[in-house]
Amino acid sequence: FAELQSTISGARAKLERLQQLASQKPAIEQRSQSYALFWSDAPDEALRSAFLDELEQLAATVSLQLNLKPRPSQQEGEGHISRLGVELEVDATQDALLAFLDLLFKQPSLYEIDRLRISSSASKEYPLRATLTVNKVVVRNPS
């Protein structure tokens, strides 16, 4: 009889935990959808092309000319995460460079800057030369 009681209490505890989890389903789904912006099933090459277009559009907004050098994509987390990298070189004024970086950080994508080097240039029109490595992090859509 004691063994049966133990099995029943274990089953009740498990049922209560499952009911608690089921009651949280709407909140869990809502949080999950808030991250959907970062999910993608597109191939890396299509994502890279869109990433480079985004960077060029941001640069055009502040009248910058970028020199883009794409880097090989990196897979992490058993292929669930892709890091699309590009090295940027730009000659700019301080205001234009800061405006570009500000626009980049305001984008609704997951960007990381691995390296940022700013130096002076001999040009009076563009007194700064910046070299930076930017990665776009893409999470593979969970199935």
C-alpha positions, 0 to 999 in steps of 0.5 A: 500500500505504501508503494502505491501511495508513493507512486500516486504522490509522485504522479501528482507532483509531476502533474502539478508541475506540468499544469504550472508549465501549461499555465505559463504557455502564453508568456513563454510563447510571447517571449519566444516570439520576441526573439523571432526577429533573430531567427532565420532559415535562409542560407548563409549566402543570402543572409550575408548578401542582405547583411552587406546591403544593410551596411551599405544602406546605413553608410549611404544614410550618413554619406560614407563610402565603405570598403567591405571585406567579407569573412568566412561565416562561423557556425556555433552551437551545432549549427544553430548559430551563424556569425556572418563577419565583414571587415570594414574600412572607411575614411570619414569625419568624426561626425559621420563615423559616429553617426554610422556607428550609432545607426549600426547599434540602433538596428534590430539585429544582433551585431557585435564588433570584434575589433575597432581601430581608429587612426588619423589620415592625411586627408583633410576631407576625411581626417579619420580612418576606421577599420572594424570587424562587424559580425551579425549573429543569426539564430537558426529557426528552431523546428 
